[in-house]
Amino acid sequence: MEFDLSWILLGVPVVFALGWLASRLDLRQLRIENRHAPKAYFKGLNYLLNEQQDQAIDAFIEAVQKDPDTSELHFALGNLFRRRGEYERAVRVHQHLLSRADLSRADRDRAQHALSLDFLKAGLLDRAEDALRKLEGTRYQDQAWLTLLTLHERARDWPQATEVARQLQQAGQGDFSARLSHYLCEQAADAFNKKKDPATAEELLRRAIDGAPSAARPRIQLAGLLTGRGDWAAAFEQLASLEQHAPQAIALVASELVRIGQASGQQARARAMLQRSYAATPSIDVADALVQSETAGGVPPLQAREGYVRHMAQEPSLIAAARWLSHEAFAQEGAHPVVQRSVEHAARPLARYRCAACGFEAQGYFWQCPGCQAWESFPPKRIEEL
């Protein structure tokens, strides 16, 4: 049987026509899809740029319904829900993404990170912690550790915070030695105040000093612990070591230095240390301690209080003026009590400490700001001296 080539010649145009028709149908379908899904997406984007979040959410929902496999639309929708405070809907969107088997590893990590943020914003800290721990080994690992560190600090879970801080330090995310020192100080305070275990407290404080020699807090805290058991000489040595390791903190313990110096027979050494500190950085607290030291050393009160005048000559100070007026020797000169009360009232706000990070003000000094939770954000100066 002979093969007829004419059939091939007739079939080629037919095949070509069918292929052309199929391509036209595919292009038509693609144009229809592109007209619908991107239209809803760009409509949502336009609403978002105009800060019309309700309309943007409706547009993104429409786009997701038309193209449920588009992960970017899901991320945009989930972020919008979170920004609006609709945390449950944000969680559902990101959990839906995580349930998809076809999701890439990068998008899966991104969805897990977004889910952890949803839980954080919703205040579900336990679930947030679980979600953050699943980010280990991903590109979000360091962010997750920093967030976990904040969670442990808020929960005052110092051992867990210590573990995370060490992981961050090993990963090259900064020097956490000062923060680790604070964690040990917090544990020492708990051991002393709650567990009534001064031996453990002392051990923790000495570890804190070894880990961060320039940290002022463990030395000050250890001096307080030693004072409590009557070891005045050792307590004085801890405060005296501040001059070498943390001279800026002397103003915080100036009055205590005078008291412990007297109890340990180190009055002259304490006074000399305060004088050097004042010469380097004039401070109202150090000036006040020097007046106390001179009075305790036998200097007549009227003469000793001239220390406030000398301070005001260098640094105009309403606090110094109030303390000069309130000095017990001044009562003998017949100071008008109304004037004294007025100056004290005006000086009181200036005697506070202020957080350099958030502006929180307090009468006492905090190692961790109660407002923003930052560590050592309070300069050891009164507001008047800033």
C-alpha positions, 0 to 999 in steps of 0.5 A, spaced: 500 500 500 502 506 497 502 512 502 499 518 499 503 524 501 497 529 499 494 527 506 500 530 509 499 536 505 492 537 507 493 535 515 499 541 516 494 547 515 489 543 519 494 542 525 496 549 524 489 552 524 488 548 531 494 550 534 493 557 532 486 557 535 488 554 541 493 559 543 488 565 541 483 561 546 489 561 552 490 568 550 483 570 551 482 567 558 489 570 560 486 577 558 480 575 562 484 573 568 488 579 568 483 584 567 479 581 574 484 579 579 489 585 578 483 590 578 481 588 585 488 588 587 490 595 584 483 597 587 485 595 594 492 598 593 489 605 591 484 604 597 490 603 602 494 608 599 488 613 601 488 610 608 481 607 606 483 600 610 475 598 610 475 598 602 482 596 601 480 589 605 474 588 601 478 589 595 483 584 597 478 579 599 475 579 592 482 578 589 484 573 594 477 569 592 478 570 585 486 567 585 486 563 592 493 561 590 496 568 590 500 568 597 502 575 596 495 577 597 494 573 603 500 577 606 497 583 604 490 582 607 493 579 614 497 585 615 491 589 614 487 585 619 493 586 624 494 593 623 486 594 624 486 590 630 482 584 627 487 579 630 483 573 629 482 574 622 489 575 621 491 569 625 486 565 620 489 568 614 496 566 616 494 559 618 491 558 612 497 560 608 501 555 613 496 549 611 498 550 604 502 544 601 505 548 595 507 554 599 515 555 598 520 555 604 521 562 604 513 564 604 512 559 609 517 562 614 514 569 612 507 566 614 510 563 621 513 570 622 507 574 621 503 569 625 508 570 631 506 578 630 499 576 630 499 573 637 504 578 640 499 584 638 493 580 640 497 579 647 497 571 646 504 571 649 504 563 650 502 562 643 507 567 640 513 564 644 511 557 641 511 561 634 517 564 635 521 558 637 519 555 630 523 560 627 530 558 629 534 556 623 530 561 618 532 568 616 527 571 622 531 567 627 535 573 630 528 577 630 525 572 633 530 571 639 530 579 640 522 578 641 523 572 645 528 576 650 523 582 651 517 577 652 522 573 658 524 580 661 516 582 661 515 575 665 521 576 669 523 569 667 531 571 668 534 564 667 530 564 660 532 571 658 539 569 660 539 563 655 536 567 649 541 573 651 547 568 650 544 565 644 544 572 641 551 574 643 554 568 640 550 569 633 554 576 633 548 580 635 551 585 640 554 585 647 549 583 652 554 582 658 551 588 661 544 585 660 546 579 663 549 582 669 542 585 670 539 578 670 544 576 675 542 582 679 535 581 679 536 573 681 540 576 687 534 580 689 529 575 688 534 570 692 535 575 698 528 578 698 523 572 697 528 566 698 531 569 704 538 566 701 543 572 702 549 567 700 546 565 694 545 572 692 552 574 694 554 569 689 550 571 684 552 578 685 560 576 684 558 573 678 555 579 675 561 583 677 566 578 674 561 578 667 561 585 667 566 589 671 564 596 668 557 595 671 555 599 677 549 595 679 552 589 682 557 593 686 552 597 689 547 591 690 553 587 693 555 593 698 548 594 700 548 586 702 554 587 706 552 593 709 546 589 712 550 583 715 555 589 718 561 588 714 562 595 713 569 595 711 567 590 705 561 594 703 566 601 703 571 597 698 565 595 693 563 602 693 570 605 692 571 600 686 566 605 683 571 610 682 575 606 677 570 601 674 564 606 674 565 613 676 559 616 673 555 612 678 558 615 684 553 620 684 547 615 686 551 612 692 554 619 694 550 619 701 551 612 702 558 613 701 559 618 707 555 613 711 559 607 710 565 611 710 563 613 717 561 606 720 568 603 717 572 609 719 574 611 712 571 618 713 577 621 710 578 616 704 570 617 702 571 625 702 577 625 698 573 620 693 567 625 693 572 631 692 575 627 686 568 625 683 565 633 684 572 636 680 571 631 674 563 632 674 559 637 678 553 634 681 548 636 686 548 629 690 555 629 690 555 636 693 550 634 698 554 628 700 560 633 701 556 637 706 554 631 710 561 629 710 564 636 713 558 636 718 559 629 720 567 631 721 566 636 725 565 642 721 560 647 724 553 647 720 553 654 718 560 653 715 558 646 712 552 649 708 556 654 704 558 648 700 551 649 696 553 656 695 560 654 692 556 649 687 551 654 685 557 658 683 559 653 678 552 650 676 546 655 678 541 650 681 534 651 685 535 644 688 542 647 691 538 653 693 532 649 697 537 644 700 541 651 703 534 654 705 532 647 709 539 646 712 537 645 720 542 651 721 538 656 717 532 655 722 536 659 727 537 665 722 529 665 722 528 663 715 521 665 713 517 658 712 513 660 706 519 662 702 522 655 704 516 651 702 516 655 695 523 654 693 522 646 695 516 646 691 519 649 685 525 644 686 521 638 687 520 636 679 527 638 678 530 633 682 527 627 678 530 622 674 528 622 666 529 616 662 533 618 655 529 613 651 522 615 653 522 621 657 519 617 663 520 621 670 521 618 677 523 620 684 527 614 684 533 611 680 531 605 676 536 600 672 530 598 668 525 604 665 518 602 668 515 605 661 519 603 655 523 597 659 530 599 656 536 598 661 540 603 664 536 609 660 536 613 666 542 618 666 545 618 673 543 626 674 537 629 676 533 633 671 536 640 673 543 637 671 541 634 664 
